[in-house]
Amino acid sequence: MEKFIYDAIGESGTPVLFLHGLGGDRHQWQKLLEAHSGIKGFFPDLPGHGDNGEVPDDGFSFNSLCRWTAGFIDTVIGSPCAVAGISMGACMALKMALQMPGMVTKAMAVRPAWTDSARPDNLEMLHMVGEQWKSHGAEKARALINTSRRYMEMRYQSEACAASVMGQFGRKYPEAAIASLVAMTDDAPVGDIGLYGDIRVPVMVVGNDADPMHPLSMARTLAAAIPEARLEVIASRYANGNMHRQQLNALVDEFLCQ
């Protein structure tokens, strides 16, 4: 049996699976959430992230990570559940709602970073980190990234967002980190935005502005493509972290605890 690395919080309530973003880990959501009495939350480290050094047999892709997540739901949670995700996890939540509706009761997509295109421009910095790290090692890659035009532009837009890019070099399993950065930015959750029109479970899409890697336009595009999806725009994660957390928790309480 596969060994899953995860935290479970809450004795009872609605089961909710919280999926982190590319380069994140099981603590990403926990740092944002307050206590919600109506939720039993499950927070896994996805393959290649956090304390999970696993690389999927067929490599990193939205398909392989969603299959892994389906196995987690079957093995650990044991019943259909709500799925909430950030960035990459947001797109996984929507993909699973589309392709595995029997497992997903509702989906919450926070700061999605893909729509239907591989290698989106907003994630080019993460792809560059993976390629430079692979070619030159961490130390030289950091220096090359730090002096690149794209990184300097991002830093001008948001110091906090730029710092999150450099944080990729701190991941525990470098080979898995490199593989995931390159492969996931080269992939897309679906090949056609119109496919999201087949989602039939309740969906909330949460976007914010002033976020170079998670454009508000992507949240708007996804919400418009999904029948009866609810779009919520909250304070920027990078510009006003405290307000972002407060507003996100209010939406979690309203949408996921019911």
Secondary structure, 3 states (H helix, E strand, C coil): CCCCCEEEECCCCEEEEEECCCCCCCHHHHHHCCCCCCEEEEEECCCCCCCCCCCCCCCCCHHHHHHHHHHHHHHHHCCCEEEEEECHHHHHHHHHHHHCCCCEEEEEEECCCCCCCCCCHHHHHHHHHHHHHHHHHHHHHHHHHHCCHHHHHHHHHCHHHHHHHHHHHHCCCHHHHHHHHHHHHCCCCCCCHHHHHHCCCCEEEEEECCCCCCCHHHHHHHHHHCCCCEEEEECCCCCCHHHHHHHHHHHHHHHCCC
